[in-house]
Amino acid sequence: MSGIKSFFFKFIILTAMLLGTPLLGVSLAGYPVLRFLEFPPKTRYVQHAPFSWFAFAAYSLSILAVVIPLIISGLRSHPNQSTAASSRKTFPWWGWLGLLSGLISWILAWTRLPWFAEFQPHTFSPLWFSFILVINAICYRQTGSCLMTDRPGYFLLLFPTSAAFWWFFEYSNRFVQNWYYMGPDFSPQEYFWYATLPFSTVLPAVLSTRQWFFSFRCLRQRYGNFVSFTLPYPRPLASGILLISAMGLAAIGVWPNYLFPLLWVSPLLIIVSLQILMKEQNIIDQMCAGHWGFAVSSALAALFCGGFWEMWNYFSLAKWEYSIPFVHRFLIFEMPLLGYAGYLPFGLECTVVGGMLEKMLRR
């Protein structure tokens, strides 16, 4: 199957599963469907379960069971001590421009100056455009290359792709309501355009940061020849995961307190399962072969960006807040501590979506 056909086939399946199955589930359960399609989303109708120490401990142990072995094994590995010739460049002028615009945008976002009141709700996008410039400039200085200068066409296409990508998450959130927005009231048209602009920065920010992280020699060496494993019966397993994902998504609006983690992992499960079924290269193949550097750098990049997202959101006028069942405690900015774990699979999702786009362009 050609790159373009493959891209759109996976996109259609992903769209049908992420958009259709949750709506089908709540419809079969007899819930009023229109409330899940409210736009802009204002009504809060999900009653989230209160904090539970048992659930907090169970989620924490599950996360640590994955993360701690990766950290310990990475620290125990012995990277090659050979060094390559330095390719450091001077910090580019557009990086200084990004630093200046980012500092100004940060000040304006966190202050309430009367003369700036009309534009106050729209300061998030300038912050992230500035971040993207700066992180590409840092990568360029360190390696002599970056996503923005090496592949400008691909880099620019990441922006509209990112907007569509994040609208999927906004839609899925209607069934679990783990975050909600505070700030001025907008008409549907205003809300769409004002939201689409910051949504367009997600993929460029994460993938540019991933390239910077992947440039660290210690990370590539420690996780470049890491634990290898064999995936038994990959295609039947992928078919089973697709079926389970569809069932889980159909039930996510019925039991949001228990199935909300699917919001973060289901896109990754669906895309990778489709790639396995279509015998395409995928991120699991890399990990099976012991090449974990790309996956680790992707997860760390999203977590790194997530820290800035949450920090800049904290004192902004137009902002979001969270309500996470069972684990809503120990807030870092507006996000509960365990909520940051969602950025780890999100980083892999950004990578596989970026890889799909790259493969389509290449073919």
Sequence and secondary structure as in RCSB ss.txt:
>XXXX:A:sequence
MSGIKSFFFKFIILTAMLLGTPLLGVSLAGYPVLRFLEFPPKTRYVQHAPFSWFAFAAYSLSILAVVIPLIISGL
RSHPNQSTAASSRKTFPWWGWLGLLSGLISWILAWTRLPWFAEFQPHTFSPLWFSFILVINAICYRQTGSCLMTD
RPGYFLLLFPTSAAFWWFFEYSNRFVQNWYYMGPDFSPQEYFWYATLPFSTVLPAVLSTRQWFFSFRCLRQRYGN
FVSFTLPYPRPLASGILLISAMGLAAIGVWPNYLFPLLWVSPLLIIVSLQILMKEQNIIDQMCAGHWGFAVSSAL
AALFCGGFWEMWNYFSLAKWEYSIPFVHRFLIFEMPLLGYAGYLPFGLECTVVGGMLEKMLRR
>XXXX:A:secstr
  HHHHHHHHHHHHHIIIIIHHHHHHHHTT  GGGGG SS            HHHHHHHHHHHHHHHHHHHHHHH
HS               HHHHHHHHHHHHHHHHHH   GGGTTTGGG HHHHHHHHHHHHHHHHHHHHS  HHHH
 HHHHHHHHHHHHHHHHHHHHHHTTT  EEEES    HHHHHHHHHHHHTTHHHHHHHHHHHHHT HHHHHHHHT
      SSHHHHHHHHHHHHHHHHHHTTTSHHHHTTHHHHHHHHHHHHHHHHTT   HHHHHHTT  HHHHHHHH
HHHHHHHHHHHHHHT SSEEEE  TTT  SEETTEEGGGGGGHHHHHHHHHHHHHHHHHHHH 
